[in-house]
Amino acid sequence: MDKIRLEIVGMSYSQSQSGAYALILGEVKGNRRLPIIIGGFEAQAIAVELEKMKPTRPLTHDLFKSFADTYLVQIKEVIIDQFKQGVFHAKLVCVQNKVESLIDSRTSDAVALAIRFKCPIYTYEKIMAEAGMLMDENPNSAPELVSPVEEAPEPAFEEHTLSELEEMLEKAVEQEDYEKASLIRDEIRKRKKK
C-alpha cells in the first residue's frame, strides 16, 4: 500500500471542544488536508518543539526521546494507519539494533514524537479519501497557520438540508476551516448511510 507523506500545516483552538485543538496535516505533494482534534497537552508538546522552545523541565515526549536515545532506539517514521469511528490511530515504526518494531500510539503523541525524532509522518490513501479535505490552493501562496475565528455559533447541522450541507462544506474548505469542514463531512456521511 502506497504511503502519502504529510507535514504540519497549522494548529488552532477547537471551536467545538473546549480545551482541544485542531492539528492540520497537509499532503506534501498534493492539496489535501487531514484535520485531527487533539488535546491541549499534546498541542503544547507539538508547539514547543516546532517553536524550538526549551521548557525548564522536560515534557513527557522529551523524556521519551531521551530514553530512546539512551537505549539506541530510533523512530524511523510515523504512520497514521486507521480512522475508526472518527478517531485516528497511528503506529511508530521503531528501529533498535537493525530490528524494526511497530508500536501503537495516539496520533497526537506520534506527531509530537515525529517532530523530536525528525522523522516523516505518513498516512494511506484510504485515510485521506475518508477523512481528508481537498483544497483549492493558490500555488504561489505558502501554507499558513490556521487561526481561531470567533463567530456566532451556527445552527446545528441537523437543521440543514443535504445540499445546504454540501455548500457549507465547500465554503468551510475554501476558508480553511478544517475542523468545521470535518464536522459537516461527518454529518453528510451519516445521512448518506441512512
C-alpha positions in Angstrom: 0.0 0.0 0.0 1.5 3.4 -1.0 2.1 5.9 1.7 1.3 9.6 1.5 3.8 11.9 3.2 2.3 14.6 5.5 3.6 17.8 7.0 2.2 20.0 9.8 0.3 22.9 8.2 -1.2 24.6 11.3 -2.9 24.3 14.6 -5.8 26.3 16.1 -8.1 26.2 19.1 -11.0 23.8 18.6 -14.3 25.7 18.3 -16.3 22.6 19.0 -14.5 21.1 22.0 -13.3 23.1 25.0 -9.6 22.7 25.7 -9.0 20.9 22.4 -7.1 21.9 19.3 -7.3 21.2 15.6 -4.0 19.9 14.2 -3.9 20.3 10.4 -1.6 17.9 8.5 -1.2 18.5 4.8 -0.2 16.3 1.9 3.4 17.1 0.9 2.8 16.7 -2.8 -0.9 17.4 -3.0 -3.6 19.8 -1.9 -5.5 17.7 0.7 -5.6 18.4 4.4 -6.2 16.0 7.3 -7.7 17.8 10.4 -7.2 16.0 13.7 -8.6 17.1 17.0 -6.0 16.8 19.8 -5.8 17.6 23.5 -4.2 20.7 25.0 -1.1 18.9 26.4 -0.3 17.3 23.0 -0.8 20.6 21.3 1.6 22.2 23.7 4.1 19.4 23.1 3.9 19.9 19.4 4.1 23.7 19.6 7.0 23.7 22.0 9.1 21.6 19.6 8.0 23.4 16.5 9.0 26.8 18.0 12.3 25.4 19.4 11.4 26.4 22.9 13.2 24.8 25.8 11.0 24.2 28.8 12.7 24.3 32.2 11.9 20.6 32.8 11.4 18.0 30.0 7.9 17.3 28.8 6.8 13.6 28.5 7.7 13.5 24.8 11.2 14.9 25.6 11.7 12.2 28.3 10.6 9.5 25.8 13.2 10.9 23.3 16.0 10.9 25.9 15.0 7.4 27.0 15.0 6.2 23.3 18.4 7.8 22.6 19.9 6.2 25.8 18.8 2.7 24.6 19.6 3.4 20.9 16.0 3.2 19.8 15.2 5.4 16.7 11.7 6.2 15.4 12.1 5.7 11.6 8.6 7.0 10.7 5.1 7.6 11.9 2.1 6.1 10.1 -1.5 7.3 10.6 -2.9 3.9 9.7 -6.6 3.9 10.8 -9.6 6.1 11.1 -12.3 4.3 13.2 -15.5 6.0 14.4 -14.0 9.4 13.9 -10.7 8.7 15.7 -7.3 8.5 14.1 -4.8 5.7 15.1 -1.1 5.7 14.5 1.9 3.5 14.6 5.5 4.4 15.5 8.0 2.4 13.3 10.9 2.0 15.6 14.4 0.5 15.0 16.8 -0.9 17.5 19.9 -2.9 16.5 18.5 -3.1 13.0 15.3 -4.7 14.3 12.1 -2.9 13.3 9.1 -2.8 15.6 5.7 -1.2 15.4 4.2 0.5 18.4 0.6 1.7 18.7 0.2 5.4 19.5 -2.3 8.1 19.7 -1.9 10.2 16.6 -1.2 13.4 18.6 1.6 11.7 20.6 3.0 10.2 17.4 3.2 13.6 15.7 4.9 15.1 18.8 7.5 12.4 18.7 8.0 12.6 14.9 9.0 16.2 15.4 11.5 15.3 18.1 13.0 12.4 16.1 12.9 14.4 12.8 11.2 11.5 11.1 8.5 11.6 8.4 4.8 11.3 9.0 2.7 9.2 6.6 -0.8 8.0 6.0 -2.6 5.9 3.4 -4.8 6.8 0.5 -7.8 5.2 2.2 -7.4 7.5 5.2 -7.1 10.6 3.0 -10.1 9.5 1.0 -12.2 9.0 4.1 -11.1 11.9 6.3 -9.1 14.3 4.1 -10.3 17.7 2.8 -9.5 18.8 -0.7 -8.0 22.3 -1.0 -8.0 24.6 -4.0 -4.7 26.3 -3.3 -3.0 29.2 -5.0 0.3 27.6 -6.0 2.0 31.0 -5.2 0.9 31.0 -1.6 2.6 29.2 1.2 0.6 27.2 3.8 -0.3 29.4 6.9 -1.1 28.5 10.4 -4.8 28.3 10.9 -6.0 30.8 13.5 -9.2 30.6 15.5 -12.1 32.8 14.5 -14.6 34.0 17.0 -18.0 33.9 15.3 -21.6 33.4 16.4 -22.5 29.8 16.8 -24.1 28.2 13.7 -27.3 26.3 13.9 -27.0 22.6 14.4 -26.1 20.7 11.2 -29.2 18.5 11.5 -31.3 21.6 10.7 -29.8 21.9 7.2 -30.6 20.1 4.0 -28.1 17.8 2.4 -27.5 20.4 -0.4 -27.0 23.2 2.1 -24.5 21.0 4.0 -22.6 20.4 0.8 -22.4 24.1 0.1 -21.3 24.7 3.7 -18.6 22.1 3.3 -17.3 23.7 0.2 -17.3 27.1 1.9 -15.6 25.8 5.0 -12.8 24.2 3.0 -12.3 27.4 0.9 -12.0 29.3 4.2 -9.5 26.6 5.5 -11.9 25.9 8.5 -11.0 22.3 8.5 -12.5 21.5 11.9 -15.9 22.7 10.8 -15.5 21.0 7.4 -14.8 17.7 9.1 -17.9 18.0 11.3 -20.0 18.8 8.2 -18.4 15.9 6.3 -19.3 13.6 9.1 -23.0 14.8 9.1 -23.2 14.3 5.3 -21.8 10.8 5.5 -24.2 9.9 8.4 -27.2 11.0 6.2 -26.0 9.2 3.1 -25.7 5.9 5.1 -29.4 6.1 6.0 
